[in-house]
Amino acid sequence: MLGIGTDLVDIDRFREVLRRTPTVADRVFLPSERAYASEAVDPTARLAARFAAKEATLKSFGVGLGAMRMSEIEVVKQPDGRPEIVLHGRAAEFASERGVARLLCTLSHTDTLAQAVVVALGS
Ligand SMILES: CC(C)(COP(=O)(O)OP(=O)(O)OC[C@H]1O[C@@H](n2cnc3c(N)ncnc32)[C@H](O)[C@@H]1OP(=O)(O)O)[C@@H](O)C(=O)NCCC(=O)NCCS
């Protein structure tokens, strides 16, 4: 195991961020993530969980905001429901340079909070 990261997002605060600055959603989320979120009664809960997963991934790498684009970290929904982290661009290069072979991710959300835990594994 190379690293572990977690993040907790207050859904109403995140809703307010998206309301005030709608371009945040375009910068942070991929179309696939927005499409999946839009199927929910409250899409913001799923978006907040995905934002938490992106921050947890940065933490598992031992870096912070600015090290890579949030849109380079994608949360992909598997057919059985499990979330999987897929990296693109600089984020994929970074992981490869650091010997990260696999990322494990788990998400949870209630009406008020969204949480993610990410574990970075070497080969
Ligand atoms: C998996 C399950 C127990 C989670 O229930 P929950 O407590 O209501 O949901 P939480 O808010 O804690 O977590 C929701 C997140 O769990 C994750 N999840 C869903 N199914 C999952 C699964 N099979 N394995 C791991 N994670 C799963 C998803 O990331 C989901 O969030 P998302 O839809 O925004 O991606 C529930 O969805 C369930 O029973 N599903 C149907 C049966 C199933 O898939 N069983 C497991 C395989 S046999």
PDBQT file of the ligand as one rigid body, heavy atoms in Angstrom, charges set to zero:
ROOT
HETATM    1  C1  LIG A 201     -24.074  -1.349  -1.915  1.00  0.00    +0.000 C 
HETATM    2  C2  LIG A 201     -25.170  -0.853  -0.965  1.00  0.00    +0.000 C 
HETATM    3  C3  LIG A 201     -25.187  -1.776   0.245  1.00  0.00    +0.000 C 
HETATM    4  C4  LIG A 201     -24.885   0.609  -0.495  1.00  0.00    +0.000 C 
HETATM    5  O1  LIG A 201     -25.993   1.079   0.194  1.00  0.00    +0.000 OA
HETATM    6  P1  LIG A 201     -26.215   2.482   0.967  1.00  0.00    +0.000 P 
HETATM    7  O2  LIG A 201     -25.728   2.397   2.359  1.00  0.00    +0.000 OA
HETATM    8  O3  LIG A 201     -27.619   2.845   0.744  1.00  0.00    +0.000 OA
HETATM    9  O4  LIG A 201     -25.389   3.556   0.167  1.00  0.00    +0.000 OA
HETATM   10  P2  LIG A 201     -24.181   4.568   0.550  1.00  0.00    +0.000 P 
HETATM   11  O5  LIG A 201     -24.652   5.957   0.455  1.00  0.00    +0.000 OA
HETATM   12  O6  LIG A 201     -23.429   4.214   1.785  1.00  0.00    +0.000 OA
HETATM   13  O7  LIG A 201     -23.186   4.294  -0.654  1.00  0.00    +0.000 OA
HETATM   14  C5  LIG A 201     -23.590   4.568  -1.939  1.00  0.00    +0.000 C 
HETATM   15  C6  LIG A 201     -22.380   4.293  -2.782  1.00  0.00    +0.000 C 
HETATM   16  O8  LIG A 201     -22.000   2.933  -2.617  1.00  0.00    +0.000 OA
HETATM   17  C7  LIG A 201     -21.276   2.555  -3.785  1.00  0.00    +0.000 C 
HETATM   18  N1  LIG A 201     -21.734   1.235  -4.208  1.00  0.00    +0.000 N 
HETATM   19  C8  LIG A 201     -22.895   0.891  -4.777  1.00  0.00    +0.000 A 
HETATM   20  N2  LIG A 201     -22.910  -0.424  -5.004  1.00  0.00    +0.000 NA
HETATM   21  C9  LIG A 201     -21.728  -0.924  -4.564  1.00  0.00    +0.000 A 
HETATM   22  C10 LIG A 201     -21.165  -2.222  -4.534  1.00  0.00    +0.000 A 
HETATM   23  N3  LIG A 201     -21.794  -3.290  -4.996  1.00  0.00    +0.000 N 
HETATM   24  N4  LIG A 201     -19.925  -2.356  -4.017  1.00  0.00    +0.000 NA
HETATM   25  C11 LIG A 201     -19.243  -1.284  -3.543  1.00  0.00    +0.000 A 
HETATM   26  N5  LIG A 201     -19.745  -0.025  -3.546  1.00  0.00    +0.000 NA
HETATM   27  C12 LIG A 201     -20.980   0.137  -4.044  1.00  0.00    +0.000 A 
HETATM   28  C13 LIG A 201     -21.534   3.583  -4.851  1.00  0.00    +0.000 C 
HETATM   29  O9  LIG A 201     -20.343   4.352  -5.016  1.00  0.00    +0.000 OA
HETATM   30  C14 LIG A 201     -22.640   4.450  -4.260  1.00  0.00    +0.000 C 
HETATM   31  O10 LIG A 201     -22.564   5.806  -4.565  1.00  0.00    +0.000 OA
HETATM   32  P3  LIG A 201     -22.838   6.331  -6.065  1.00  0.00    +0.000 P 
HETATM   33  O11 LIG A 201     -24.120   5.698  -6.528  1.00  0.00    +0.000 OA
HETATM   34  O12 LIG A 201     -22.901   7.807  -5.907  1.00  0.00    +0.000 OA
HETATM   35  O13 LIG A 201     -21.661   5.867  -6.873  1.00  0.00    +0.000 OA
HETATM   36  C15 LIG A 201     -26.545  -0.865  -1.678  1.00  0.00    +0.000 C 
HETATM   37  O14 LIG A 201     -26.463   0.017  -2.784  1.00  0.00    +0.000 OA
HETATM   38  C16 LIG A 201     -27.014  -2.226  -2.167  1.00  0.00    +0.000 C 
HETATM   39  O15 LIG A 201     -27.426  -3.049  -1.383  1.00  0.00    +0.000 OA
HETATM   40  N6  LIG A 201     -27.011  -2.431  -3.482  1.00  0.00    +0.000 N 
HETATM   41  C17 LIG A 201     -27.623  -3.586  -4.135  1.00  0.00    +0.000 C 
HETATM   42  C18 LIG A 201     -26.946  -4.897  -3.913  1.00  0.00    +0.000 C 
HETATM   43  C19 LIG A 201     -25.501  -4.906  -4.210  1.00  0.00    +0.000 C 
HETATM   44  O16 LIG A 201     -25.004  -4.203  -5.066  1.00  0.00    +0.000 OA
HETATM   45  N7  LIG A 201     -24.794  -5.786  -3.464  1.00  0.00    +0.000 N 
HETATM   46  C20 LIG A 201     -23.384  -5.923  -3.564  1.00  0.00    +0.000 C 
HETATM   47  C21 LIG A 201     -22.968  -6.924  -4.601  1.00  0.00    +0.000 C 
HETATM   48  S1  LIG A 201     -23.727  -8.492  -4.476  1.00  0.00    +0.000 SA
ENDROOT
TORSDOF 0
